[in-house]
Amino acid sequence: QVQLVESGGGLVQPGGSLRLSCAASGSPEIIRVMGWHRQAPGNGREFIATITTDGNAYVVPSVEGRFTISRDSAKNTVSLQMNSLKPEDTAVYYCSASAIVGRFWGQGTQVTVSS
């Protein structure tokens, strides 16, 4: 099994930046793909970005150019650098890890973009 813990959320003004991190523990060696999702109030969970063990990354067009996903396999961490944040980026951000046995989720970290 895999446990995921996110950190780095908080309150930021529009145009600001935040860097989210997610640390995997337990049996991180089984992880093949890690990613980030978000859920705004009243909305479903939205996929944002994913990265494989060999570093192939994908970011959805709606945040491409502002968000960057990266991974440190040696430290079993994945990060999401978020720049030029907008009020509509306000959401709970969740880290995910996919393995053959299934998908694991973190508890989420709140990101609020407001002046």
N, C-alpha and C positions, 0 to 999 in steps of 0.2 A: 504494500500500500504506500501511498504518497500523501504527505501533508504539505499544504501550501500556506504560506503566511505573507500577506501583502503589507506594504508600508509605503509611506510617502504622500499620502493624500492630505488634503487640507483646503483652506480657503485661499483663493488667489484672485487678483483683479483681472478683468479682461485684458488680453494681450500678454499676460504673464506666462510663466512656465512652471511646470512641476515634473518631477521624475518619480515614477512609481517603481517599486522593486518587489519582487516575489521570490521568496526563498523556499526551495523544496527540500524536504527531509523524509526520512523513512527509507524508501527504496527508490531513490531518484534515478538509479541506473536503468529502470524499466521505462523511463519517459522517452518518448519519441518526438513529440511536438508540444511546444508550450505556446500559450496565447493569452490575449487579453480580450475581455468583453466588458460591456457596461450596461447598466440599467438605470434609466431615468425614471422619476416618479410617474406612475401611470402607464409606463411602457414595458414592453418585453425586453428580454436580455438581447443585446446587440453585439455581434461579433466585430472586433476592431482590427486585430492583428494576430499573426501567428509566425512562429519561427521553428525550424527543424533543428535536429541535433548537429547537422553540418552547416548551419547558419543561413539556410535559405529563408528569407523573410518576405512576408506579404502584409501590406497595410491596406485597408479598404479605401477606396477613392475619396470618401467623404472626409477623411482625416489625413490623407496622403499629403506630404509636404509640411505637415505640422507635427505629426506623431512619428516616432521612430522606435521600433522594437529591437532589442539586442539581447544577447544571451551569453552567459559565462558558464559553460558546461563544467569547468573545473570547480566552480563554486556552487553549481546547481541553482543559479539564479537567472531570472529573466527580468528585464527592465522595459519600461515604456517612458520615453522622453516625450513630453507634451509641451509644445511651444505655441505661441499665439493663441492662447486659450480663449474660448468664447463662452458666453453664458449657456449656450446650448450644449456645451460639453459637461455641464453639471450632471453628475450621476454617481452611482456606486460602481466602482471598477473592480472587476474580478479577474484573478489569474486562473488559468486552467492548464492542466497537464494531461496529455493523452498518451495512453499506453495500450498494449494489446488487451489488457484486462479491463480497460475502461477509461473513463475520463474523471479526473479529480478537480475539485474546485477549492479556491481559497474562500475566506470568510467575507472578503470585499473590503474596500477602503473608499471612503467618501471623498469626492472631489467636488468642490463648490466654486464656481466662477461667478463672482459678483463684485460690484463696486460698492 
